[in-house]
Amino acid sequence: MPFEQPQFEKSPEIKLEKTRVEQLERKEIKSIEKLPLNCQDRIDTILLYLKEKPAAFVEASRRIYKGKDEKEIQAVNQLTQEKHQIQETLEKLKFAYQAKEFKKEEERTRNLGHYFFIGRDSEKLGRLLEAMENKDDKEIGLALGYPESACEAFVNKATIDYSELPKEERKKIFKEGTLKFIDFRLSRDHWQEELGLARRWQQLINEKSPNLYEEAVTEGTKDIKRVTGLGKKFQHLLNRVEYYKKGFKKEKL
């Protein structure tokens, strides 16, 4: 007769602690969901909270037309409130962070806002800040938790665009709504493994934040329909990094 491993019931105390931890996690994730950040930035912050990423670079901003002084005053007031909400949430979550105000002058508009550099701890935040100060694109990617293969490919201009992926893979990405969870450029040689990581993140967001997941899938589907490649999809974050490096190149972080 085969030996059967005895089954042990978890004590009421262990079950109660597990429930308490799960309730706290749900509460803290909901606080991230409510942040005045775009969908991608909220996903990144939740993945940071779940210890899937070491750091994040997000922003709260408004774009206004020049000459609209009243609109600018309203925008500044709204941004001040949003900054306080973000700071309060980050502090409750015990993240290390640094906030920096910015103003981008464009031809007809002015973009106002606050950058937030966020780390799971001060060491990870420091790594991101140092990479930004050194304008080291590979190190910036690594500090943000991107695969090393993707970071190297980005620096060496060896990335692959969505339109260049095999047809069946493109169909799968579209059907599964994976696009919004690929927040780095895929490498030409290792895109399969990199997609695997993106799908892991997708699964986690689906499990931990169903509402944000649905929002991300909807936005990702629209992105694919609106543009033919991944390049434009990533341009927002790339522009954010480039604006920061150019706009603050003479300042110490």
C-alpha positions in Angstrom: 0.0 0.0 0.0 1.6 3.3 -1.1 2.4 5.8 1.7 0.2 8.8 1.7 1.6 12.2 2.7 -0.4 13.5 5.6 -2.5 16.6 4.9 -2.1 19.4 7.4 -4.8 22.0 7.8 -3.6 25.5 8.0 -4.2 27.1 11.4 -6.9 29.8 11.7 -4.1 32.3 12.5 -2.3 31.5 9.2 -5.5 31.7 7.2 -6.3 35.0 8.9 -2.9 36.5 8.1 -3.1 35.3 4.5 -6.5 37.0 4.2 -5.1 40.2 5.8 -2.2 40.3 3.4 -4.5 39.8 0.4 -6.8 42.5 1.5 -3.9 44.9 2.0 -2.6 44.1 -1.5 -6.0 44.7 -3.1 -6.3 48.1 -1.2 -2.8 49.2 -2.3 -3.3 48.2 -5.9 -6.6 50.1 -6.0 -4.7 53.2 -4.8 -2.3 52.8 -7.8 -5.3 52.3 -10.1 -6.7 55.7 -9.0 -3.5 57.7 -9.7 -3.8 60.5 -12.3 -1.4 58.7 -14.6 -1.9 57.2 -18.1 -2.7 53.5 -18.4 0.9 52.5 -19.2 2.3 54.3 -16.2 -0.2 52.7 -13.8 0.7 49.3 -15.2 4.4 50.0 -14.6 3.7 51.2 -11.0 1.7 48.1 -10.2 4.5 45.9 -11.7 6.9 47.8 -9.5 4.6 47.1 -6.5 4.5 43.4 -7.4 8.3 43.4 -7.5 8.4 42.6 -11.2 10.3 45.8 -11.9 13.0 47.6 -10.0 12.0 51.2 -11.0 9.6 53.2 -13.0 9.6 56.6 -14.8 6.2 58.2 -15.0 4.6 61.6 -15.4 1.5 63.7 -14.7 1.2 66.4 -17.3 -1.1 68.8 -19.2 -0.6 70.3 -22.7 -2.2 73.8 -23.2 -2.2 76.3 -26.1 0.0 79.3 -25.6 -1.7 82.6 -24.8 -4.4 80.8 -22.7 -3.3 82.2 -19.3 -6.5 81.2 -17.5 -6.2 77.6 -18.9 -2.6 77.5 -17.7 -3.5 78.6 -14.2 -6.2 75.9 -14.1 -3.7 73.3 -15.4 -1.1 74.3 -12.8 -3.6 74.0 -10.0 -4.8 70.6 -11.2 -1.2 69.4 -11.5 -0.4 70.5 -8.0 -3.3 68.5 -6.6 -2.3 65.5 -8.8 1.3 65.8 -7.6 0.2 65.7 -4.0 -2.0 62.6 -4.6 0.8 60.8 -6.3 3.3 61.7 -3.6 0.9 60.6 -0.8 0.4 57.2 -2.5 4.0 56.6 -3.1 4.9 57.4 0.5 2.1 55.1 1.8 3.5 52.3 -0.4 7.0 53.1 1.0 8.6 53.6 -2.4 11.7 55.6 -2.8 11.0 58.5 -5.3 12.0 61.8 -6.7 9.7 64.3 -8.3 10.8 67.0 -10.8 8.7 69.7 -12.4 9.0 70.4 -16.1 7.8 72.8 -18.7 8.3 72.0 -22.4 8.0 74.9 -24.9 6.6 73.8 -28.3 5.6 75.8 -31.3 2.0 76.4 -30.4 1.6 74.6 -27.1 3.2 74.3 -23.7 3.5 71.0 -21.9 3.5 71.3 -18.1 3.9 68.6 -15.5 5.9 66.5 -13.0 8.2 63.6 -13.6 8.3 60.9 -11.0 11.3 58.6 -10.7 10.2 55.7 -8.5 12.3 52.8 -7.1 11.4 49.8 -4.9 14.1 51.1 -2.6 16.7 53.9 -2.6 19.3 51.8 -4.3 17.1 51.0 -7.3 16.0 54.6 -7.5 19.7 55.7 -7.4 20.5 53.4 -10.3 17.8 54.9 -12.4 18.8 58.5 -11.6 22.4 57.8 -12.3 21.6 56.2 -15.6 19.5 59.2 -16.6 22.2 61.6 -15.5 24.8 59.7 -17.6 22.3 59.5 -20.6 23.1 55.8 -20.7 20.2 54.2 -22.7 21.2 50.6 -21.9 21.5 51.3 -18.2 18.2 53.2 -18.2 16.4 50.2 -19.7 18.0 47.8 -17.2 17.1 50.1 -14.3 13.5 50.1 -15.6 13.5 46.3 -15.6 13.7 45.6 -19.4 15.4 42.5 -20.6 19.1 42.9 -21.2 18.8 41.5 -24.8 16.2 44.2 -25.5 18.4 47.0 -24.0 21.4 45.9 -26.0 19.3 45.7 -29.2 17.9 49.2 -28.7 21.4 50.7 -28.3 22.8 48.8 -31.3 19.7 49.5 -33.4 18.9 45.8 -33.7 15.2 45.9 -32.7 12.3 44.4 -34.5 9.0 46.2 -35.3 5.5 44.8 -34.9 5.1 44.7 -38.7 8.2 42.5 -39.0 7.0 39.8 -36.6 5.7 36.6 -38.1 2.1 36.9 -39.2 0.8 34.3 -36.7 2.6 36.1 -33.9 1.0 39.4 -34.9 -2.4 37.8 -34.8 -1.7 36.3 -31.4 -0.6 39.6 -30.0 -3.7 41.3 -31.4 -6.1 38.6 -30.2 -4.6 38.3 -26.7 -4.3 42.1 -26.3 -0.6 41.9 -25.4 0.6 45.1 -27.0 0.1 47.4 -23.9 2.3 45.1 -21.8 5.3 45.3 -24.2 6.8 48.6 -23.0 10.2 48.1 -24.5 11.5 47.5 -28.0 11.8 43.9 -28.9 15.2 42.6 -30.1 15.6 40.9 -33.5 17.3 37.9 -32.0 15.5 37.3 -28.8 11.9 38.6 -29.3 10.3 35.3 -28.4 11.8 35.3 -24.9 11.0 39.0 -24.5 7.4 38.4 -25.5 7.3 35.7 -22.8 8.2 38.3 -20.2 5.5 40.7 -21.5 2.9 38.0 -21.3 3.9 37.2 -17.7 3.3 40.9 -16.9 0.0 40.7 -18.7 -1.1 37.7 -16.7 -0.2 39.4 -13.5 -2.1 42.6 -14.3 -5.1 40.5 -15.3 -5.0 38.6 -12.0 -4.3 41.6 -9.7 -6.0 44.5 -11.5 -8.8 43.3 -13.8 -10.2 46.7 -14.5 -6.8 48.2 -15.5 -6.2 45.0 -17.6 -9.4 45.6 -19.6 -8.4 49.3 -20.1 -4.9 48.2 -21.3 -6.2 45.6 -23.7 -8.7 48.0 -25.2 -6.1 50.7 -25.7 -3.6 48.2 -27.1 -6.1 47.0 -29.7 -6.7 50.7 -30.7 -3.0 51.3 -31.0 -2.5 48.4 -33.4 -5.4 49.6 -35.5 -4.1 53.2 -35.5 -0.5 52.5 -36.4 1.3 49.8 -38.4 4.3 49.4 -36.1 5.4 49.2 -32.5 7.8 52.1 -33.0 5.2 54.8 -32.6 3.6 52.9 -29.7 6.8 53.3 -27.7 7.5 56.8 -28.8 5.8 58.4 -25.9 8.1 56.9 -23.3 11.2 57.4 -25.6 10.2 61.0 -26.0 9.9 61.4 -22.2 13.4 60.0 -21.7 14.9 62.2 -24.4 13.1 65.3 -23.3 14.4 64.8 -19.8 18.0 64.1 -20.9 18.0 67.3 -23.1 16.0 69.6 -20.9 18.0 68.9 -17.7 21.4 68.0 -19.1 23.1 70.8 -17.0 21.4 69.9 -13.8 22.4 67.4 -11.1 19.7 65.0 -10.1 
